[in-house]
Amino acid sequence: MTGTGIAERVSAHREAGPAVRRLVVTEFRNHEHLGLDLDRSPVVLTGPNGAGKTNVLEALSFLAPGRGLRRARLVEIDRMPARAGVGWAVSARVETAAGPVSIGTGRDPQENSERRLVRVDGRPARSQGALGDILAVSWLVPQMDRLFLDTAGDRRRFLDRLVQCFDPVHAARVNRFRHTARERGRLLRQGQGDSAWFAALEDRMATAGVAVVAARHELVQRLRPLASEGTGPFPGAGLMVACQVQDWLEAEPALAVEDRLRDALQAERRYPAGQPVPGPHRGDLEVRHLCRNMPARQCSTGEQKALLIAIVLAHARLHALRCGAPPLMLLDDVASHLDRARRSALFGILAGFDSQVWLTGTDAALFSDLRDQAQFHELEA
C-alpha cells in the first residue's frame, strides 16, 4: 500500500481526536499548583532545565492506566517536602470523540499509599482501566533513546504500551501474568504449596500469557506495513516479535497452546534445572532499519532515534485508521537531537494530527516552525 493510499484512508476515518482543554496539577514533583487553559492545537512547553516540563508530561501520562512515563512509585511523585495527608493529584477536562469528559486521578493520601484513585466526571471509578476507555496516550521520552540497546524487558514494556492504546485490558493481563509468576516463583523457592495450588497458578499464567502474546502479535502484524514505509524523512522500520509461544500460536489454536504452556510449567516443577519455560516474559521486539538492512541495535545513535520516531508515528497513523484519530501524544525533548530538516518534517506531520500533541524543550527557537500553529507556555524554574 502506498503512503498516499494510507493518508487517504486516515482522512476518511478522521474524528475529532483527544485534546486536553484544562489541566490542573497539584503537589506533583516540583509543581505545588499548575493550571493551564488550552485549545486543540499542539502545546509547546519551554523553559530551563528543572522547570518541570517533563513533570507536566508525566502528569498527563497518568490520564491513562499504568505507572506513567517514568514508572515511578506513587509516593516518589509527591512534591517535597511532602504535606501530611496530601497526595499528588492531576485533573483534566478532555475533549473526546464522544464529547467532553472530566478526569481526576492521584495518590490515595494515606501515608505511603501506593493506591491510585480515579474519578470520571466526578464519580469514583472502580479501577484505572476506566481511563483506557476514555483516552489513549502515547509518549516518547529521552530515556527511550537506548531502547534498542537496553534489555528485552524494556522493549516488551514499550510494545505493551503500544498495544494498550488499542486494548486497555492488555495491561491487566500483563500484570496478572507477572504477579502470578512471582507468586509461583516464591512458592517454588520456599518449597511450599501443593500440586492443586500450583496447577491453579499455572492455569492462570497460561491463560493470561497466551492472551498477552497474541495481543502483541496482532499489534505488530497491523503496525508492520505502516512502519515499513517510514514517514517523511524517518526510515522504514521492520518489526518482529521473537517469542516461542507466538511460534506455537502460528501453528496451533490458542487453547492447544495454553495446554502446552501449562505442561511446560508443570515440567519445570519436576525438573527445575531444565530448559527455561517460554512465555510472554521471554519475548523480544526486534527492529531493523530497512533502508540499510541492519538491526537497529547496530545503527548510529541518530538512526536509532529516527527509527524510534518512525515507529511512534506509524503507531499514531494506525490508531487513526482503526480508532478514528491518533492518541494524545507526549514528546519530551524530541527536537533538540534532530537536524533542521527532520525537525521541520516532524513538526509538519504533528501539526496535521487531529489529536493534541505536547512537546517540550529548553529553547523556544527550536519550535519556530510551529510558531503560528501551536500554543506556547513557558515554565519558570
Disulfide bonds with the S-S distance in Angstrom:
none
